[in-house]
Amino acid sequence: MKFITIDKKNWAKGIEKSRETYRLFGPVKDKNGSFIRDLENDMLPDMNCHDSVLSVKSVLFPQTEKILFTTLDESKEDHHIMKRVPADTRQRAVVGIQPYDAKAIQLVKLNFDTDDYRDPYWCDAYEATTFVGVGINKPGPFDFSTSAGTGPFSETGLDVLMADLDNAYLAKVLTDKGGAFMASCGFDTIADEKESRALFDILRKEAEKNIRSQVDTGKLKDKTVLELHEAPFWDDIAFSCINCGTCTFVCPTCWCFDIQDEAKQKSAGRFRNWDTCMSPLFTKHATGHNPRDSKTQRVRQRFMHKLKYFLDKYDQGIMCVGCGRCVKSCPVNIDIREVCNIMNSYEKKE
């Protein structure tokens, strides 16, 4: 581990230099908010973005991704034989992301990269990506990341963690991948380790003090699945839900997808698209039967997965990093913080 000081006057030049080696992604602000984009040409990441509408998830797991292709031209020997789309092995770097989004990637990794199955599309993208985060000096009103096992200066999943010091950035290089990215930028001014550690600690503590929301998850592990599944509060929680799926699409830890085959003229492909457990079609069988045909069942499934099933299966905490995107984006004000507190405090009446 080492610390590097970066004068902001040299920031743009360094980022441009890194393009020789890396395909760059980062938050870009437009009239609809900040989004993680492919930083083309001379675009720079918005290092002041602490609330991107969508997370870095889409860099590894695009909203629509072509995974297989074939030709329908029967004059070709390989017609109708599906082939994998060649992997994009170019080195890429995501610069300026919120630290809790990097933690979210580690939670998603538990699903896509296991001892039993390795998703080649996700894993290839993950292994090619360097994650450069910037600490959040002033957390927003929806942030409850410290309650979810992460925080505004969390290092989990990052290769570099940067701190904004007004006229300069202080970069904490956490991995060899992070060191390679800093070198590609030409950033090599080594900072004093003892002073830098102390400064990061001060910034972290100050930022954490400014987090207004606290959620208690301490009792969730001890409750049985059946106890929470059969609890009487789900109808009230789901009452206002319109099943729009916004919560799942903005969530950095939701990984559900659908597979569709598309054909056009003499070519065809298989596509992976984000899906949502809030849709009635998500669990509808070809027979017409739907095991979760009511919105109460779907809302319950979402929160039980986030706050109970994942916790029990992986023992890695809840499937949430406390970013607050779903709270901010929900059109009917369903709040995962409130749901978590209800579940955590629920006691079944005998």
C-alpha positions as CSV (number, residue, x, y, z in Angstrom):
1,M,0.0,0.0,0.0
2,K,1.2,3.5,-0.8
3,F,-0.2,7.0,-1.0
4,I,0.1,9.4,-3.9
5,T,-0.6,13.1,-4.0
6,I,-2.2,14.4,-7.2
7,D,-2.4,18.1,-8.0
8,K,-5.8,18.8,-9.5
9,K,-4.1,20.9,-12.2
10,N,-2.5,17.6,-13.5
11,W,-5.7,15.5,-13.1
12,A,-7.1,15.9,-16.7
13,K,-3.7,15.3,-18.2
14,G,-3.1,12.1,-16.3
15,I,-6.6,10.8,-17.1
16,E,-5.9,11.4,-20.8
17,K,-2.6,9.6,-20.6
18,S,-4.3,6.6,-19.1
19,R,-6.4,6.2,-22.2
20,E,-3.3,4.7,-23.9
21,T,-3.9,1.6,-21.7
22,Y,-7.4,1.7,-20.4
23,R,-10.9,2.1,-21.6
24,L,-12.4,4.6,-19.1
25,F,-15.8,4.7,-17.4
26,G,-17.0,7.1,-14.8
27,P,-19.9,9.3,-13.6
28,V,-21.1,11.9,-16.1
29,K,-23.7,14.5,-15.2
30,D,-26.6,15.5,-17.6
31,K,-30.0,17.1,-17.2
32,N,-31.4,13.8,-15.8
33,G,-28.7,13.3,-13.2
34,S,-25.3,11.5,-13.0
35,F,-24.8,8.2,-14.8
36,I,-21.8,5.9,-15.2
37,R,-20.8,6.3,-18.9
38,D,-18.1,5.2,-21.3
39,L,-15.7,8.2,-21.1
40,E,-15.2,8.8,-24.8
41,N,-12.7,11.3,-26.4
42,D,-11.8,14.0,-23.8
43,M,-14.6,13.3,-21.4
44,L,-13.6,13.4,-17.7
45,P,-15.3,11.6,-14.7
46,D,-17.4,13.9,-12.4
47,M,-15.3,13.5,-9.2
48,N,-18.0,15.5,-7.3
49,C,-20.7,12.9,-8.0
50,H,-21.8,11.2,-4.9
51,D,-25.3,10.0,-6.0
52,S,-25.2,8.6,-9.5
53,V,-28.6,7.4,-10.6
54,L,-27.3,4.0,-11.6
55,S,-24.3,2.2,-10.1
56,V,-21.1,0.8,-11.6
57,K,-23.0,-2.5,-12.0
58,S,-23.7,-1.8,-15.6
59,V,-20.0,-1.8,-16.5
60,L,-19.7,-5.5,-15.7
61,F,-23.4,-6.4,-16.3
62,P,-24.8,-4.3,-19.1
63,Q,-28.6,-3.7,-19.1
64,T,-28.7,-5.5,-22.5
65,E,-25.8,-7.7,-23.4
66,K,-25.3,-9.9,-26.5
67,I,-23.9,-13.2,-25.4
68,L,-24.3,-15.5,-28.4
69,F,-24.7,-15.1,-32.1
70,T,-25.3,-17.2,-35.2
71,T,-26.1,-17.0,-38.9
72,L,-29.5,-18.1,-40.3
73,D,-28.0,-18.3,-43.8
74,E,-28.3,-22.0,-44.7
75,S,-25.6,-21.6,-47.3
76,K,-23.1,-21.3,-44.5
77,E,-21.7,-24.4,-42.9
78,D,-22.1,-23.0,-39.4
79,H,-25.7,-21.8,-39.8
80,H,-27.9,-22.0,-36.6
81,I,-24.8,-22.9,-34.5
82,M,-24.7,-20.5,-31.6
83,K,-21.2,-19.1,-30.8
84,R,-20.1,-16.9,-27.9
85,V,-19.5,-13.3,-28.6
86,P,-15.8,-12.7,-28.3
87,A,-14.8,-11.4,-24.8
88,D,-13.7,-7.8,-24.6
89,T,-10.4,-8.3,-22.8
90,R,-9.3,-4.7,-23.0
91,Q,-8.2,-3.2,-19.6
92,R,-10.8,-0.8,-18.3
93,A,-11.0,1.5,-15.3
94,V,-14.0,2.9,-13.6
95,V,-13.0,6.2,-12.1
96,G,-14.8,8.3,-9.5
97,I,-17.3,5.8,-8.1
98,Q,-18.8,5.8,-4.7
99,P,-17.0,3.4,-2.3
100,Y,-20.2,1.5,-1.4
101,D,-20.7,0.6,-5.1
102,A,-17.4,-1.3,-5.0
103,K,-18.6,-3.3,-2.0
104,A,-21.8,-4.0,-4.0
105,I,-19.7,-5.6,-6.7
106,Q,-18.2,-8.0,-4.2
107,L,-21.7,-9.0,-3.1
108,V,-22.7,-9.6,-6.7
109,K,-19.5,-11.6,-7.2
110,L,-20.9,-14.2,-4.7
111,N,-23.5,-15.0,-7.3
112,F,-21.6,-14.8,-10.6
113,D,-18.3,-16.3,-9.5
114,T,-18.8,-19.4,-7.4
115,D,-17.1,-22.8,-6.9
116,D,-19.9,-24.4,-8.8
117,Y,-20.3,-21.9,-11.6
118,R,-18.3,-19.1,-13.2
119,D,-20.3,-16.7,-15.3
120,P,-17.8,-16.0,-18.1
121,Y,-19.2,-12.7,-19.3
122,W,-19.3,-11.1,-15.8
123,C,-16.0,-12.6,-14.6
124,D,-14.1,-11.6,-17.7
125,A,-15.3,-8.0,-17.3
126,Y,-14.6,-8.0,-13.6
127,E,-11.0,-9.3,-14.1
128,A,-10.3,-6.6,-16.7
129,T,-11.6,-3.7,-14.6
130,T,-9.8,-1.5,-12.1
131,F,-12.0,0.3,-9.6
132,V,-11.0,3.8,-8.5
133,G,-13.3,5.3,-5.9
134,V,-13.5,8.7,-4.3
135,G,-14.5,9.1,-0.6
136,I,-17.7,10.9,0.1
137,N,-16.9,13.8,2.4
138,K,-20.6,14.9,2.8
139,P,-23.0,11.9,2.6
140,G,-26.5,12.6,1.3
141,P,-29.7,12.2,3.3
142,F,-30.5,8.7,1.9
143,D,-27.1,7.2,2.8
144,F,-27.2,4.5,5.5
145,S,-24.1,2.7,4.3
146,T,-22.5,2.3,7.7
147,S,-25.5,0.3,8.8
148,A,-25.0,-2.0,5.8
149,G,-21.3,-2.9,6.6
150,T,-19.7,-0.3,4.3
151,G,-19.3,3.5,4.4
152,P,-18.4,6.7,2.7
153,F,-14.7,5.8,2.8
154,S,-15.0,2.0,2.6
155,E,-12.0,0.3,0.8
156,T,-13.7,-3.1,0.1
157,G,-13.6,-3.9,-3.6
158,L,-11.6,-0.9,-4.6
159,D,-8.1,-0.8,-6.2
160,V,-7.6,2.9,-5.4
161,L,-9.5,5.1,-2.8
162,M,-9.1,8.8,-3.4
163,A,-9.8,11.7,-1.0
164,D,-10.7,15.1,-2.2
165,L,-8.5,17.7,-0.5
166,D,-9.8,20.8,-2.4
167,N,-6.8,21.6,-4.5
168,A,-5.5,18.0,-4.7
169,Y,-6.4,14.4,-4.5
170,L,-4.8,12.0,-2.1
171,A,-4.8,8.5,-3.5
172,K,-4.6,5.4,-1.4
173,V,-3.3,2.6,-3.7
174,L,-4.8,-0.7,-2.4
175,T,-3.8,-3.2,-5.0
176,D,-1.3,-3.9,-7.8
177,K,-4.1,-3.1,-10.3
178,G,-4.5,0.2,-8.6
179,G,-0.8,0.9,-8.8
180,A,-0.7,0.1,-12.5
181,F,-3.5,2.5,-13.2
182,M,-1.8,5.3,-11.2
183,A,1.4,4.6,-13.1
184,S,-0.5,4.8,-16.5
185,C,-1.6,8.3,-15.5
186,G,1.9,9.3,-14.6
187,F,0.9,10.0,-11.0
188,D,4.0,9.2,-8.9
189,T,4.3,11.9,-6.2
190,I,4.6,9.7,-3.0
191,A,3.0,11.1,0.1
192,D,4.0,10.4,3.7
193,E,2.3,7.2,4.8
194,K,1.8,8.1,8.5
195,E,0.3,11.5,7.7
196,S,-1.8,10.1,4.9
197,R,-3.3,7.4,7.0
198,A,-4.1,9.9,9.7
199,L,-5.8,12.2,7.2
200,F,-7.9,9.4,5.7
201,D,-9.0,8.4,9.2
202,I,-10.0,11.9,10.1
203,L,-12.0,12.3,6.8
204,R,-13.7,8.9,7.3
205,K,-14.8,9.6,10.9
206,E,-16.1,13.1,9.9
207,A,-18.0,11.7,7.0
208,E,-19.5,8.9,9.1
209,K,-20.7,11.4,11.7
210,N,-22.7,13.1,9.0
211,I,-24.7,10.0,8.0
212,R,-28.2,10.7,9.3
213,S,-29.8,7.3,8.8
214,Q,-29.1,4.3,11.0
215,V,-30.7,0.9,10.4
216,D,-30.6,-2.0,12.9
217,T,-29.9,-5.4,11.3
218,G,-28.7,-7.2,14.4
219,K,-31.7,-9.5,15.0
220,L,-32.3,-10.6,11.3
221,K,-30.0,-13.6,11.4
222,D,-31.7,-15.1,14.5
223,K,-35.2,-14.9,13.0
224,T,-36.5,-17.9,11.1
225,V,-37.5,-17.6,7.4
226,L,-41.0,-18.8,8.1
227,E,-41.4,-16.3,11.0
228,L,-40.7,-13.4,8.7
229,H,-42.4,-14.8,5.6
230,E,-45.7,-15.3,7.5
231,A,-45.5,-11.9,9.3
232,P,-48.7,-9.8,9.0
233,F,-46.9,-6.5,8.0
234,W,-46.3,-7.3,4.3
235,D,-49.8,-6.2,3.1
236,D,-49.2,-2.8,4.6
237,I,-45.7,-2.4,3.1
238,A,-46.8,-3.5,-0.4
239,F,-50.1,-1.5,-0.4
240,S,-48.7,1.5,-2.3
241,C,-46.4,-0.5,-4.6
242,I,-47.1,-0.1,-8.4
243,N,-44.6,-2.9,-9.4
244,C,-42.6,-0.5,-11.6
245,G,-39.3,-2.2,-10.8
246,T,-37.4,1.0,-10.3
247,C,-35.9,-0.2,-7.0
248,T,-34.3,-3.2,-8.7
249,F,-32.9,-1.3,-11.7
250,V,-31.2,1.3,-9.6
251,C,-30.0,-1.2,-7.0
252,P,-26.2,-2.0,-7.3
253,T,-26.7,-5.5,-5.9
254,C,-29.7,-6.8,-7.9
255,W,-28.5,-9.4,-10.5
256,C,-31.6,-10.9,-12.0
257,F,-31.8,-11.2,-15.7
258,D,-33.8,-12.6,-18.6
259,I,-32.6,-14.3,-21.8
260,Q,-34.2,-13.5,-25.2
261,D,-33.4,-14.7,-28.7
262,E,-33.7,-12.1,-31.4
263,A,-33.5,-12.7,-35.2
264,K,-33.2,-10.1,-38.0
265,Q,-32.9,-11.1,-41.6
266,K,-30.1,-13.7,-41.8
267,S,-28.6,-13.2,-38.4
268,A,-29.7,-14.0,-34.8
269,G,-28.4,-13.5,-31.3
270,R,-29.1,-14.3,-27.7
271,F,-29.3,-11.4,-25.3
272,R,-29.2,-11.1,-21.6
273,N,-31.3,-8.3,-20.2
274,W,-31.9,-7.0,-16.7
275,D,-35.1,-8.3,-15.2
276,T,-37.0,-7.5,-12.1
277,C,-38.7,-9.6,-9.4
278,M,-41.3,-6.9,-9.1
279,S,-42.8,-7.8,-12.4
280,P,-45.7,-10.3,-12.6
281,L,-44.0,-11.9,-15.6
282,F,-40.8,-12.6,-13.6
283,T,-42.2,-15.9,-12.2
284,K,-45.0,-16.6,-14.7
285,H,-44.7,-20.2,-16.0
286,A,-45.4,-21.3,-19.6
287,T,-48.5,-23.0,-18.3
288,G,-49.9,-19.7,-17.1
289,H,-49.4,-20.5,-13.4
290,N,-47.7,-17.8,-11.4
291,P,-46.4,-18.7,-7.9
292,R,-46.0,-15.0,-7.0
293,D,-49.1,-13.5,-8.7
294,S,-49.8,-10.8,-6.1
295,K,-47.8,-7.7,-5.5
296,T,-47.6,-8.5,-1.8
297,Q,-45.8,-11.7,-2.6
298,R,-43.4,-9.9,-4.9
299,V,-42.6,-7.1,-2.5
300,R,-42.0,-9.7,0.2
301,Q,-39.7,-11.6,-2.0
302,R,-37.6,-8.6,-2.7
303,F,-37.1,-7.6,0.9
304,M,-36.7,-11.2,2.1
305,H,-34.0,-11.8,-0.5
306,K,-32.2,-8.6,0.4
307,L,-32.4,-8.8,4.2
308,K,-32.9,-12.5,5.0
309,Y,-32.2,-15.1,2.3
310,F,-28.9,-13.7,1.2
311,L,-27.8,-13.1,4.8
312,D,-28.6,-16.8,5.7
313,K,-27.0,-18.3,2.6
314,Y,-23.7,-16.4,2.4
315,D,-23.2,-15.1,5.9
316,Q,-21.8,-11.9,4.4
317,G,-24.3,-9.4,5.8
318,I,-27.4,-8.1,4.1
319,M,-27.6,-7.8,0.3
320,C,-27.6,-4.0,0.5
321,V,-24.9,-1.4,0.8
322,G,-27.0,1.4,2.1
323,C,-26.7,3.7,-1.0
324,G,-30.3,4.8,-0.7
325,R,-31.0,4.8,-4.4
326,C,-34.2,2.8,-4.1
327,V,-35.4,5.1,-1.4
328,K,-34.7,8.2,-3.5
329,S,-36.2,6.7,-6.7
330,C,-39.3,5.0,-5.4
331,P,-42.4,6.9,-6.8
332,V,-44.6,5.8,-3.8
333,N,-42.0,6.2,-1.0
334,I,-41.4,2.6,0.0
335,D,-38.3,2.8,2.2
336,I,-36.0,-0.2,2.7
337,R,-34.8,1.4,5.9
338,E,-38.2,1.3,7.4
339,V,-38.8,-2.3,6.2
340,C,-35.5,-3.4,7.6
341,N,-36.4,-1.9,11.0
342,I,-39.8,-3.6,10.9
343,M,-38.3,-7.0,10.1
344,N,-35.6,-6.6,12.6
345,S,-37.9,-5.7,15.5
346,Y,-40.7,-8.1,14.6
347,E,-41.6,-10.6,17.3
348,K,-44.2,-13.3,16.5
349,K,-47.1,-13.3,18.9
350,E,-47.7,-16.7,20.5
